[in-house]
Every structure is written in structure tokens, then in C-alpha cells.
Amino acid sequence: MGTCELCGRSEVEITVHHLLPKEMGGTFGATANFCIPCHKQVHALYTNEEIASRLSTLKDLREDHQLSRFVKWIRKQAPTKLMKIKKSNQRKRKELG
């Protein structure tokens, strides 16, 4: 249990997010502690290529428009609440095309 560095909720189960995705060379790079919903949302919205090119810092992630809308919502949720996170349609199209 800990505090999510993205949404700021405390007493949540924490996962380690590589700010530069491992497959893009970030295996031993900087990481951040995210709650499970925030971590899943980052990867549901963006490919590893997008994360590596424009969202590889906490500041960039916090300032991203799509992600900030989710963070604003998740902050109001109970720390024990887990929800289903699905890939965005935009991300699905990128993977197909």
C-alpha cells in the first residue's frame, strides 16, 4: 500500500510504472509509483511509443489532457475501488493501422 504519484490517492495498492517503457530502453530508468487504475489508464490511452516520445515524465503525464480528466475523476473514488479499464478506441485504431 502507498500513495499514487499520479492521482495522489493514499492507501492504494501500488504498481511500478517505468517512465520510459522497458521495451524502449527504460528497464533501469526512472520509475513512478501508480495505483493500479492510473497505471492501467496510462497504457489504455497510449502506446509505449507515445509514452516514450511525449509522456516520459510525471509532469508530462499530469499535464496530458486525456489523462488529467481521468485523474480528476479517480481522485474522488475510494482507494479500494477497482474498475475495468479498456483501451481507448483511438489506441485500438493505432494498433490496427
C-alpha positions in Angstrom: 0.0 0.0 0.0 1.1 3.5 -0.7 0.3 6.8 -2.4 -0.2 7.1 -6.2 2.2 9.6 -7.7 -0.3 10.4 -10.4 -3.7 10.8 -8.7 -2.4 11.4 -5.1 -4.7 8.8 -3.5 -3.3 7.2 -0.5 -3.7 3.7 1.0 -3.9 2.2 -2.5 -2.2 -0.8 -4.0 0.9 0.4 -5.9 2.5 -0.7 -9.1 5.7 0.5 -10.6 5.4 2.4 -13.9 8.6 2.8 -16.0 8.5 6.4 -17.2 10.4 5.3 -20.3 8.8 2.0 -21.2 11.1 -1.0 -20.7 10.9 -2.1 -24.4 12.1 1.4 -25.3 15.2 1.2 -23.1 13.8 2.2 -19.8 14.4 -1.1 -17.8 16.8 0.6 -15.5 15.5 4.1 -15.8 13.2 6.3 -13.7 10.0 4.9 -12.3 6.9 6.2 -10.5 4.5 4.5 -8.1 1.0 4.4 -9.6 -2.2 2.9 -8.3 -3.5 0.1 -10.5 -6.3 2.1 -12.1 -3.9 5.0 -13.0 -1.3 2.6 -14.4 -3.8 0.8 -16.5 -5.3 4.0 -17.8 -1.9 5.3 -19.0 -1.4 2.1 -21.0 -5.0 2.0 -22.2 -4.8 5.5 -23.6 -1.3 5.5 -25.1 1.1 3.1 -26.9 4.6 2.7 -25.5 5.9 4.7 -28.4 3.7 7.7 -27.4 4.7 7.3 -23.8 8.4 7.3 -24.8 8.1 10.2 -27.1 6.0 12.7 -25.2 4.9 11.3 -21.8 8.1 10.1 -20.2 7.9 12.4 -17.1 5.4 12.7 -14.3 4.9 16.3 -15.3 4.0 15.3 -18.9 1.6 12.7 -17.6 -0.1 15.1 -15.2 -0.5 17.7 -17.8 -1.9 15.4 -20.5 -5.5 16.4 -21.3 -7.0 12.9 -21.6 -5.2 11.6 -18.6 -5.9 14.7 -16.4 -9.7 14.1 -16.9 -9.3 10.6 -15.6 -7.1 11.7 -12.7 -9.7 14.3 -11.7 -12.4 11.6 -11.6 -10.3 8.8 -9.9 -9.3 11.2 -7.1 -13.0 11.1 -6.0 -13.1 7.3 -5.9 -12.5 5.1 -2.8 -8.9 3.7 -2.6 -10.3 0.2 -2.5 -12.4 0.6 -5.7 -11.0 -1.2 -8.7 -12.6 -0.6 -12.1 -12.4 -2.0 -15.6 -10.1 -0.1 -17.8 -10.4 -0.6 -21.5 -8.1 0.5 -24.3 -9.4 3.7 -26.0 -10.8 3.4 -29.5 -8.1 5.8 -30.6 -5.4 3.5 -29.3 -7.1 0.4 -30.8 -7.0 2.1 -34.2 -3.3 2.9 -33.9 -2.5 -0.7 -33.2 -4.5 -1.9 -36.2 -3.2 0.8 -38.6 
